[in-house]
Amino acid sequence: MGILLGFVPFIVFALFTGVSVSLALWLAFAAAFAIGIRDFLHAKMIRMLDITCLMLFAMLAIYTGFIQPSLPVQAVRMIADVVLLLLALVSMARRIPFTEEYVRDEMPEPFWGTPQFVRATYVLSTVWATAFLVMAVADGLTTFAHHLSFTLDVAIGLAALALAIGFTVRYPSHLLASRQA
């Protein structure tokens, strides 16, 4: 469930984009900073997702604030989705899926070294990568091709997130149950 906390900056961004893209980006950066500091003070580590959110929202806030203030919200969303997709793909390619840090929090320590644990981290990372891909494509179709309305783009993004969240919430308990059977 800790992975959902890692996505709070994106939720903050989504909630405030109707007010101002720039404000939404700075608030998302502040949320990413607060979550990163909280984790660092608690566990003396910063997770890949936290570092990615921190850097992403800092750079987007600076870029849209000072270099390209007219960047449409769909383009900003697409950039964020592509960065998250790259995080998921690169972490899996490096054989350290970004979800591993969160799955450790949900599973007992004896489970960590098992093939089921490794598989679980890849399955969860793949589910999230798929959600990010769907969101990025929808944002791209809205931004560049104008094939989707912004409302449909948001609906597709929310559906992809809801499916990924639902899977993430249920999957660890499914693994534990299947391991005990």
C-alpha positions in Angstrom: 0.0 0.0 0.0 3.0 2.2 0.5 3.4 2.6 -3.3 0.1 4.5 -3.3 1.8 7.1 -1.1 4.5 7.5 -3.7 1.9 8.6 -6.2 0.5 11.4 -3.9 2.5 14.1 -5.8 0.6 13.0 -9.0 -2.7 13.2 -7.2 -1.8 16.7 -6.0 -0.8 17.7 -9.5 -4.1 16.4 -10.9 -6.2 18.1 -8.2 -4.7 21.5 -8.8 -4.2 21.7 -12.6 -7.7 23.2 -12.9 -6.4 26.2 -10.8 -3.0 26.6 -12.4 -0.5 24.2 -14.0 2.4 26.1 -12.4 0.8 26.0 -8.9 0.0 22.3 -9.4 3.6 21.5 -10.3 5.0 23.4 -7.4 2.6 21.7 -5.0 3.4 18.3 -6.4 7.1 19.1 -6.0 6.4 20.0 -2.3 4.5 16.8 -1.8 7.3 14.8 -3.4 9.8 16.5 -1.2 7.7 15.9 2.0 7.3 12.2 1.1 11.0 11.8 0.3 12.1 13.5 3.5 9.6 11.4 5.6 10.9 8.2 4.1 14.5 9.3 4.5 14.0 10.3 8.2 12.1 7.0 8.9 14.2 4.5 7.0 17.4 6.4 5.9 16.6 5.7 2.3 14.9 7.4 -0.6 12.9 5.2 -3.0 13.3 5.4 -6.8 9.8 6.6 -7.2 10.3 9.4 -4.6 13.5 10.5 -6.4 11.8 10.4 -9.7 8.9 12.5 -8.5 11.1 15.0 -6.8 13.3 15.5 -9.9 10.3 15.4 -12.4 8.2 17.9 -10.6 11.1 20.2 -9.8 12.2 20.3 -13.5 8.7 20.6 -14.8 7.9 23.4 -12.4 11.0 25.3 -13.4 10.5 24.6 -17.1 6.9 25.7 -17.2 7.5 28.5 -14.9 10.4 30.1 -16.6 11.0 28.6 -20.0 7.7 27.5 -21.5 4.8 28.9 -19.5 2.3 28.1 -22.2 2.9 24.3 -22.2 -0.6 22.7 -22.2 -1.6 20.6 -19.2 -2.0 17.6 -21.5 1.6 17.9 -22.6 2.8 18.2 -18.9 0.7 15.1 -18.1 2.2 13.2 -21.0 5.8 14.1 -19.9 5.0 12.9 -16.4 3.5 9.7 -17.7 6.5 9.0 -20.0 8.9 9.6 -17.2 7.0 7.1 -15.0 6.9 4.6 -17.8 10.7 5.0 -18.3 11.2 4.6 -14.5 9.3 1.3 -14.6 11.0 0.0 -17.7 14.5 1.0 -16.8 14.1 -0.4 -13.3 13.0 -3.7 -14.7 15.9 -3.7 -17.2 18.3 -3.1 -14.4 16.7 -6.0 -12.6 15.6 -3.9 -9.7 11.9 -3.2 -10.3 10.8 0.0 -8.7 8.0 -1.8 -6.9 10.5 -4.0 -5.0 11.0 -1.4 -2.3 7.2 -1.4 -1.7 6.6 -5.1 -1.9 9.2 -5.6 0.8 7.0 -3.5 3.1 4.0 -5.8 2.4 5.7 -9.2 2.6 7.3 -11.0 5.4 11.1 -11.0 5.2 11.5 -14.8 4.6 9.5 -14.3 1.4 12.0 -11.7 0.0 14.6 -14.1 -1.5 12.0 -16.4 -3.2 11.3 -16.6 -6.9 7.7 -15.6 -6.1 8.9 -12.4 -4.6 11.0 -11.5 -7.6 8.1 -12.4 -9.9 5.7 -10.3 -7.8 7.9 -7.2 -8.2 8.1 -7.7 -12.0 4.3 -8.3 -12.2 3.5 -5.2 -10.3 6.0 -3.1 -12.2 4.6 -4.4 -15.5 1.1 -3.5 -14.4 2.1 0.0 -13.5 4.2 0.4 -16.7 1.1 -0.6 -18.7 -1.0 2.0 -16.9 1.7 4.6 -17.6 1.8 3.6 -21.2 -2.0 3.9 -21.6 -2.0 7.3 -19.9 0.9 8.6 -22.0 -0.8 7.4 -25.2 -4.1 9.1 -24.2 -2.3 12.3 -23.3 -0.3 12.2 -26.6 -3.5 11.7 -28.6 -5.1 14.6 -26.8 -2.0 16.9 -27.1 -0.8 16.3 -30.6 -3.4 14.5 -32.7 -6.5 16.0 -31.0 -8.2 12.6 -31.4 -9.4 12.6 -27.8 -11.2 15.2 -25.8 -9.5 16.3 -22.6 -12.4 14.7 -20.6 -11.9 11.4 -22.3 -8.2 11.6 -21.8 -8.7 12.2 -18.0 -11.2 9.3 -17.9 -8.8 6.9 -19.6 -6.0 8.0 -17.2 -8.2 7.5 -14.2 -9.4 4.1 -15.4 -5.8 3.0 -16.0 -4.8 4.2 -12.5 -7.9 2.6 -10.9 -7.0 -0.8 -12.4 -3.3 -0.5 -11.4 -4.3 0.5 -7.9 -6.9 -2.3 -7.6 -4.4 -4.9 -8.7 -1.7 -3.5 -6.4 -3.9 -3.6 -3.4 -5.1 -7.2 -4.0 -2.0 -8.8 -5.4 0.2 -9.1 -2.3 -2.6 -10.8 -0.2 -3.2 -13.1 -3.2 0.5 -14.1 -3.1 0.5 -14.7 0.6 -2.6 -16.8 0.4 -1.2 -18.9 -2.5 2.1 -19.4 -0.7 0.3 -20.7 2.4 -1.9 -23.1 0.5 
